[in-house]
Every structure is written in C-alpha cells, then in structure tokens.
Amino acid sequence: MDTAQIGGMPLLGDHGARSSGAAFSLTSESPKSASIAVGNRWRISVLKGSDSLVVRGGRSRSCTAAWENPMDAAHRGLDLLSLTGVVDLSMRNPEEDYAVWWLDGSDLIMRLFAVETFGFEMSVRAQVRDASGHLVRQPKRRPIWHESYRFFRLAQVTDDVLDAYRNLYLALECLLDGVCPHKYREAENVWLRRALGPIHQARSLARFAPQGAPDPVAAIVSDLYSVTRTTVFHAKSGRPHVLPGDRAAVRRVRQNIEPLAGLYLAVVEHELGMRRAAGGMTLDGFKAMVSSGLWDTVTLTVSDDPSRFHPAAEVFNPTGGAVVPLTTARAPEYDEEFVINWLGSVEVSALEPLRCIARTGATLDGRAALVQVRHDDLKVGGFDVLELRLAQRLENREPRRYYPR
C-alpha cells in the first residue's frame, strides 16, 4: 500500500518521519489548501476539495494523548486560519469521526474510530370501544403553538451540545416568563426559583434534581442555571466559562441536557397540556440484547471496495474489492450506557492486497453486518499496525435525542 495519506495529505512527518497525529473530518470541503503551525510542535493542514484535516508533529505514546492533543491543536489552528482570513472551517463531530496514530515502543500504530448508531422507537395507539366492541371515534385535540417550541426544535436538530443547551434553556425561559413574568431588576436565579416553585408544588420536579436533594427546586436552579447556564452563555476570562471544543467542559454540559429537556417538557405538559410521545428500550433491555450471544461472532473488517452501501448486500465487498479481516475482541473498557465496543488489529503488511481503505465495518459469520464507506482515499503504508475501534450505540428516539458523545 502507498505511503500513508488521507484526503491527499501525507500523515507521516517530513521524509517519512514517524510522529504522532490525527485526522478529523470537516463539515464541508475546504475551498482552498492551507497549512499553519500551532505552537512549536503541531502543524495542521487542509487541502482544496477535501473534507479532511490533518494534524501531525507530536510524539505521543498513547492513543488518548494522540487524540486529545491534536484535537486541541486542530481547534486552535482553525481559529488562526479564520482570524487571519485564510479560510473558515469547522470539524464535524471530532469525538466520533477520526483517525489517530501514536508510537508504542518501536511500532507506529494507527487507529480508526467509527460509531454506528441504530435507533429504537415504539409507537402505541390507544383505542376506545363501546360495550359491543365497536370503535368509538375520539375527537382529535388540536396542538397549541407556543414560541418556546421554536427553541426546543432547534435544540433537537443540532449536533452541537452547547447550541442544544442554549436553545433548551431559552425554551424553558420563554415558557416560564409567560407563566410567571420576570420582575424588574430581579436576579435571574431568584426569578427561576419563583417560577418553578408553584409547578413543583403541583407536580413534583424532584426527578430533574440530583437524587436526594432536600430542596429540588434550589438544586435544579443551581445545576441548570448557576453552574451550567452561566458558563455556556458567558465568556468573561475571570469567571468560569465553556470554551467550544473543551472536551471536559462540553461533557459536563451534556450531562445536564437530558434533565433540562425533561424539565421543559414537564412544564409544557403542566402549563399547556401538551405531551411529547415517549417510548424506547431500557438499559436492562439493551444489556440483555448485548449478552445474547449474537455478537460473539463479530469480526471487524476492512476493504478497498469503493462501492456505495446497499442494505441488501450480503458480502462486505459487493463489487469484488479485496477484504482483510482483523483480529477482533470485545472492548468493554470503552463501553458506556447504550454503547458497546469492539477493537480489531492487523499488521499493516497484511493489507498489501488493498489499494486503499475504502470500507470499514464488521461481519457476522462472514456476512456483512455493519458497513461504513470512506471517501478519503486512506492509505496506511509506513505504519506498523492498523487498529479499528467500532462502537455500536442505541439511540432511543423518544422522549428526546442524545447528542454526540
């Protein structure tokens, strides 16, 4: 296989130097080629017509360091390219769409990371019948529109955690202000407690507060407003704030998205009589599915077959490209709620039959099971080991979506 490259850009250092780095996907193809140094170590590069971004130049000795450090450098490099007027670009989900490489002893290892999300949705329709068993038609209730719904919808369609939180909070703020108008010069946290108090008395909101909180409303205001909302909406250097791309800070915000969405929907139901449909698989149900034995025969696989994905395909290479299976094992150390992982590895020398890596995924008993088609012309010549980590995630479609981890 040719010397390592992705999207037409080299992955190794000058003259094939063995350094660590990472490659991420952009939200769109770059309109021009550009390269810029970040600090004394990193250099980020984009190529006209490619939606890949390459960061190289590190000496990381672990997968985690080889991902976190280049991701920070990528954000900073894109900031610099934008500020200097070179090009305005952004990454697409850098926590779930990347390639990373690092030095392990004398070996240079590349790992690809892929996430497959499958949705689970239930639909239930209630029917009313009379004593004779005949269906009784029920009058349909016409939905009532409210301004807050606009903010809620925007929170559901964004893939950005911070945008989702901002819009969810604005949805709650918009709704509560109509119920309990904000007073002149009233502190925001004081108003929020005053607005939520009567609702909590009518229907407990304790499920949206930390378990065992003696004053649920105070705890909700502290978590959702004082701790999170203020850091998401402000950026004063002398006060806590969330910098987009700061993985730890964004993860803390993500943890409060679900209780905030649930709180808003509870207030909508209480004040407007509107209820959002709900249904899905429980965590115990997911664990039972994972332990069923179905996944014991998973084999992670790569191919240079460039054909488009077709759900009816039974083989991993429907148009005849070369296929290379990886030594595969479950990787429970990466598991999270509703997420299971596998890790596969192969010596790069075994990939010689492949022109490039155009497909990654998994087979079950030799039949295609999960397929991701790449379009970045990935080549890994010059590396010693290729790894593929595949995560499969269940996403309950209701009552509210989850955001990228």
Order of alpha helices (4+ residues) and beta strands (2+ residues): beta-beta-beta-beta-beta-beta-alpha-beta-beta-alpha-alpha-alpha-alpha-alpha-alpha-alpha-alpha-beta-beta-beta-beta-beta-beta-beta
